[in-house]
Every structure is written in structure tokens, then in C-alpha cells.
Amino acid sequence: MADLFDKTTRALGASLNYRLLRHNVASANIANAETPGYKAKVVEFEDALARAVDLDGANGLSASEPEHFTMGGASLGRERVTVEDNPDINVSPDKNTVDLDKEVTTMTENSVLYKAAVQLINKKMAMLKYGISEGGK
């Protein structure tokens, strides 16, 4: 059976999951901005997402015969993203490393990109719906 969702839809779905994680980490950083000794965390997932969808084709296999199937890179579900201490830190006198302005900026940017991914998924679903409902006429 053919896969209902293409690589783009799966990549957008993975992006939403990663952006949710980034939002949760930034929220935790903001919530602990006044906690003495709290170390700010950071999530970097763009490299993991690029590896998962193999945007540049570096991980793909080449097909030398017309009967061969081309294969993509790593599976979107297998890429792991880690939450680490933020290396770009300014330590306050109470040893807290949260930069509130930076965290709010991160959340705002992340929110815009999350909403854009949701809109793209909605457009793709609308195209599928149109194909199903209007395609037989």
C-alpha cells in the first residue's frame, strides 16, 4: 500500500514535535529565570531534522538501474534531539544563566515557525481532501 503522507508532510510533523520540545524548554527557562543556580537549557534540532529528511541527498542511495528504488536518509522518528545546558551563558550573581530577553525571542521565533508548519500541513491536508472529494467528478 502506498504511503498516504509524503516526505514533506512527515518532515513538517517532525518539525512540529521538535518545536514543541523547544517551546517547553524555553518555557522552563523563563519559569526559572529567578531561581538561584538554575542553568538555562537549549534545544538545537535543525541538524537532526536535516539529517532525518536528507535535504541535500548526501545520505541517499543512488539508483544505477531504472528498476532500482531510490532510498532516503534516516527515518524521521529515529533522529534524537538532546536538551543541553546553554553554552552561550551570562552568569548572574546568583549563578542563574537564564537570559530572559533571549528566551522570549526564542519563544516568539519558534511560535511563528510552528504556526507556519501547521499552516503548511493544513494546506496539504486540504489538497488531499480536495483530491478525494472532487477527484471523482
JODA-V640980 format. One record per residue. N is the residue number from 1. PHI is phi in degrees with one decimal (999 if undefined). PSI is psi in whole degrees, 0 to 359 (none if undefined). OMEGA is omega in radians with two decimals (999 if undefined). Layout:
BEGIN
{{N;PHI;PSI;OMEGA} {N;PHI;PSI;OMEGA}}
END
This chain:
BEGIN
{{1;999;138;-3.14} {2;-70.9;150;3.11} {3;-74.9;129;-3.11} {4;-68.2;325;-3.08} {5;-107.1;137;-3.13} {6;-85.5;181;-3.09} {7;-61.3;323;-3.13} {8;-64.8;316;3.14} {9;-64.1;318;3.11} {10;-64.8;321;3.11} {11;-65.7;319;3.10} {12;-64.3;321;3.10} {13;-63.9;317;3.09} {14;-64.6;321;3.11} {15;-60.9;319;3.11} {16;-62.1;317;3.12} {17;-62.9;316;-3.14} {18;-66.0;320;3.13} {19;-67.4;327;3.06} {20;-63.1;317;3.10} {21;-62.0;316;3.13} {22;-61.3;320;3.11} {23;-61.8;315;-3.13} {24;-63.7;321;3.13} {25;-67.7;316;3.12} {26;-64.1;321;3.09} {27;-61.9;317;3.11} {28;-63.7;320;3.10} {29;-62.4;315;-3.14} {30;-64.8;318;-3.14} {31;-63.6;332;-3.12} {32;-103.9;19;-3.10} {33;-61.2;334;-3.13} {34;-104.5;5;-3.12} {35;-82.6;118;3.13} {36;-61.3;133;3.08} {37;81.5;0;-3.13} {38;-71.5;134;3.10} {39;-101.4;120;-3.14} {40;-63.2;144;3.13} {41;-107.3;160;3.12} {42;-142.4;147;3.08} {43;-122.8;123;3.05} {44;-118.6;112;-3.07} {45;-121.4;356;-3.07} {46;-60.3;319;3.12} {47;-65.3;319;3.13} {48;-64.5;319;3.12} {49;-66.0;318;3.12} {50;-63.5;320;3.08} {51;-64.8;320;-3.08} {52;-66.4;319;-3.11} {53;-94.0;352;3.09} {54;52.5;57;-3.06} {55;-60.4;324;-3.09} {56;-93.1;357;3.10} {57;78.5;6;-3.09} {58;-66.3;331;-3.11} {59;-93.4;354;-3.08} {60;-75.3;156;3.06} {61;-92.4;147;3.13} {62;-92.0;148;3.11} {63;-102.2;118;-3.11} {64;-93.1;346;3.13} {65;-125.9;149;-3.13} {66;-61.4;336;-3.13} {67;-81.3;349;-3.11} {68;-77.3;150;3.06} {69;-93.9;140;3.03} {70;-85.3;142;-3.10} {71;-117.9;145;3.09} {72;-85.7;191;-3.12} {73;-85.2;219;-3.06} {74;-67.4;157;3.11} {75;-73.5;143;-3.14} {76;-62.8;326;-3.12} {77;-77.4;345;-3.07} {78;-93.1;343;3.14} {79;-70.3;134;-3.13} {80;-109.6;140;3.11} {81;-116.8;135;-3.12} {82;-109.8;150;3.05} {83;-102.2;122;-3.06} {84;-125.9;164;3.01} {85;-64.1;140;-3.12} {86;-69.9;120;-3.14} {87;-74.9;339;-3.14} {88;-92.1;80;-3.00} {89;-115.8;149;2.93} {90;-120.2;112;-3.07} {91;-83.5;128;3.09} {92;-84.4;170;3.14} {93;-57.2;332;3.13} {94;-91.8;15;3.09} {95;69.5;18;3.07} {96;-86.9;138;-3.07} {97;-111.2;14;-3.12} {98;-80.8;127;3.01} {99;-102.5;102;-3.01} {100;-59.0;318;3.13} {101;-61.6;317;3.14} {102;-65.0;320;-3.13} {103;-67.0;319;3.11} {104;-65.7;319;3.08} {105;-62.2;317;3.10} {106;-60.5;316;-3.14} {107;-65.8;320;-3.14} {108;-65.4;312;3.11} {109;-61.2;315;-3.14} {110;-61.7;321;3.13} {111;-63.5;317;3.12} {112;-62.5;315;-3.13} {113;-69.5;326;3.07} {114;-63.2;312;-3.14} {115;-63.3;323;3.10} {116;-64.2;318;3.12} {117;-64.6;320;3.10} {118;-62.9;317;3.13} {119;-63.3;320;3.11} {120;-65.4;318;3.09} {121;-63.6;318;3.10} {122;-60.3;320;3.10} {123;-64.1;317;3.13} {124;-64.7;321;3.11} {125;-67.4;323;3.09} {126;-64.2;322;3.09} {127;-65.5;319;3.09} {128;-62.5;316;3.14} {129;-61.6;317;3.12} {130;-61.9;316;3.14} {131;-62.5;323;3.13} {132;-72.7;315;-3.04} {133;-82.8;324;-3.07} {134;-102.4;346;-3.05} {135;-66.5;333;-3.10} {136;-87.1;359;-3.08} {137;-83.2;none;999}}
END
